[in-house]
Amino acid sequence: MRLAIASTTVNQYKWYMLLTLTILTSITIAVTHADRTRAGSIAIFLYVLAATTSLWLLTVHASPYAGIETIEPSGLYLNLT
C-alpha cells in the first residue's frame, strides 16, 4: 500500500500554485510593513525561513523514494534475514 501511494506524483500545477501563493504572501508582508523597514525585514526573514522549511519538507515527502533524501529498503532486508 505504501509503495502504491509513493509511486503517485503531485500535479505540477499544485506546486506552481503553492509557489505563487508563497510569493504573493511575501509581497503582502513587504507591502504591509513598507513604513517600518526594520520590522518588515524581520517579518520577511521569518516568513521566508518558515516557508523554505515547509516547502523543503513537502518536496521530501512528495517523493520519498527519489532524490537527495532517499529512503532505501536495505533496513527491511536486514530485518528479514
Residue frames relative to the residue before (quaternion, step in Angstrom):
aa qw qx qy qz dx dy dz
M 1.0000 0.0000 0.0000 0.0000 0.00 0.00 0.00
R 0.6728 0.4979 -0.3100 0.4510 3.60 0.88 -0.91
L 0.6509 0.5119 -0.3210 0.4595 3.58 1.01 -0.76
A 0.6272 0.5257 -0.3367 0.4657 3.58 1.06 -0.66
I 0.6595 0.4859 -0.3055 0.4854 3.56 0.99 -0.79
A 0.6793 0.5004 -0.2937 0.4494 3.59 0.95 -0.84
S 0.6465 0.5294 -0.3375 0.4334 3.59 1.10 -0.50
T 0.5692 0.5693 -0.3978 0.4400 3.59 1.21 -0.23
T 0.2758 -0.7602 0.5670 0.1566 3.56 -1.15 0.58
V 0.4783 -0.6352 0.5237 0.3058 3.52 -1.27 0.45
N 0.5344 -0.6374 0.4555 0.3172 3.54 -0.93 0.91
Q 0.5287 -0.6618 0.4341 0.3068 3.61 -0.90 0.95
Y 0.6230 0.5559 -0.3515 0.4234 3.60 1.04 -0.68
K 0.6008 0.5461 -0.3587 0.4606 3.59 1.13 -0.55
W 0.6463 0.4979 -0.3214 0.4807 3.60 1.02 -0.74
Y 0.6413 0.5150 -0.3288 0.4642 3.60 0.99 -0.81
M 0.6552 0.5004 -0.3131 0.4715 3.58 0.97 -0.81
L 0.6398 0.5240 -0.3262 0.4579 3.59 0.98 -0.78
L 0.6689 0.4797 -0.2981 0.4834 3.60 0.95 -0.83
T 0.6277 0.5291 -0.3334 0.4635 3.59 1.02 -0.75
L 0.6687 0.4849 -0.3025 0.4757 3.60 0.91 -0.85
T 0.6209 0.5343 -0.3409 0.4613 3.59 1.07 -0.69
I 0.6707 0.4855 -0.2940 0.4775 3.58 0.93 -0.88
L 0.6620 0.5014 -0.3123 0.4613 3.60 0.92 -0.86
T 0.6347 0.5195 -0.3351 0.4638 3.60 1.03 -0.69
S 0.6662 0.4823 -0.3168 0.4725 3.60 0.95 -0.79
I 0.6161 0.5177 -0.3501 0.4795 3.61 1.07 -0.61
T 0.6427 0.5220 -0.3199 0.4606 3.59 0.99 -0.81
I 0.6397 0.5049 -0.3240 0.4805 3.59 0.98 -0.78
A 0.6589 0.5080 -0.3141 0.4574 3.61 0.94 -0.84
V 0.6742 0.4809 -0.3015 0.4725 3.60 0.93 -0.82
T 0.6375 0.5375 -0.3274 0.4445 3.57 1.00 -0.78
H 0.7712 0.3162 -0.1658 0.5271 3.58 1.00 -0.81
A 0.2492 0.8095 -0.5036 0.1703 3.61 1.12 0.52
D 0.6998 0.4697 -0.2823 0.4582 3.61 1.00 -0.68
R 0.7362 0.2925 -0.1908 0.5797 3.59 1.23 -0.38
T 0.2221 -0.8376 0.4838 0.1225 3.57 0.09 1.27
R 0.6513 0.5088 -0.3348 0.4526 3.60 0.93 -0.76
A 0.6667 0.4782 -0.2998 0.4868 3.59 0.89 -0.88
G 0.6391 0.5290 -0.3195 0.4578 3.58 1.04 -0.75
S 0.6474 0.5154 -0.3159 0.4641 3.56 1.00 -0.80
I 0.6592 0.4941 -0.3052 0.4777 3.56 0.96 -0.83
A 0.6614 0.5076 -0.3094 0.4574 3.59 0.93 -0.88
I 0.6549 0.4958 -0.3114 0.4779 3.60 0.95 -0.84
F 0.6424 0.5235 -0.3286 0.4530 3.59 0.93 -0.84
L 0.6800 0.4842 -0.2949 0.4649 3.59 0.86 -0.93
Y 0.6619 0.4984 -0.3137 0.4638 3.58 0.97 -0.81
V 0.6609 0.4976 -0.3142 0.4657 3.59 0.90 -0.87
L 0.6289 0.5281 -0.3334 0.4630 3.58 1.01 -0.73
A 0.6889 0.4659 -0.2775 0.4810 3.59 0.88 -0.93
A 0.6695 0.4995 -0.3062 0.4566 3.60 0.93 -0.85
T 0.6481 0.5158 -0.3209 0.4593 3.59 0.96 -0.82
T 0.6519 0.5048 -0.3102 0.4732 3.57 0.96 -0.85
S 0.6705 0.4987 -0.2993 0.4606 3.58 0.91 -0.88
L 0.6684 0.4896 -0.3040 0.4702 3.59 0.92 -0.87
W 0.6308 0.5263 -0.3402 0.4575 3.59 1.01 -0.73
L 0.6625 0.4971 -0.3073 0.4685 3.58 0.94 -0.87
L 0.6436 0.5162 -0.3265 0.4613 3.58 1.00 -0.75
T 0.6809 0.4787 -0.3066 0.4617 3.60 0.90 -0.81
V 0.6247 0.5245 -0.3464 0.4633 3.59 1.04 -0.67
H 0.7439 0.4084 -0.2266 0.4780 3.58 0.88 -0.91
A 0.5371 0.6133 -0.4157 0.4032 3.61 1.21 -0.22
S 0.7904 0.0495 -0.0170 0.6104 3.57 1.09 -0.69
P 0.0980 -0.8655 0.4883 0.0539 3.60 0.32 1.19
Y 0.7089 0.4576 -0.2649 0.4667 3.61 1.16 -0.42
A 0.7229 0.3256 -0.2390 0.5607 3.61 1.23 0.33
G 0.6853 0.4981 -0.3516 0.3983 3.55 -1.23 0.45
I 0.7789 -0.3485 0.2547 0.4550 3.52 -1.33 -0.27
E 0.7575 0.3318 -0.1709 0.5356 3.57 0.92 -0.95
T 0.0856 0.8449 -0.5200 0.0917 3.58 0.77 1.06
I 0.2836 -0.7192 0.6092 0.1767 3.53 -1.07 0.81
E 0.1806 -0.8019 0.5652 0.0702 3.57 -0.62 1.14
P 0.4335 -0.7140 0.4814 0.2656 3.62 -1.01 0.69
S 0.3525 0.7689 -0.4832 0.2259 3.63 1.20 0.17
G 0.6102 0.5507 -0.3500 0.4494 3.60 1.08 -0.61
L 0.6369 0.5143 -0.3240 0.4741 3.57 1.07 -0.69
Y 0.6465 0.5222 -0.3217 0.4537 3.58 0.99 -0.81
L 0.6311 0.5321 -0.3335 0.4553 3.59 1.05 -0.70
N 0.6765 0.4955 -0.2897 0.4613 3.56 1.04 -0.79
L 0.6500 0.5300 -0.3221 0.4391 3.58 1.11 -0.55
T 0.7109 0.4444 -0.2696 0.4738 3.60 1.10 -0.57
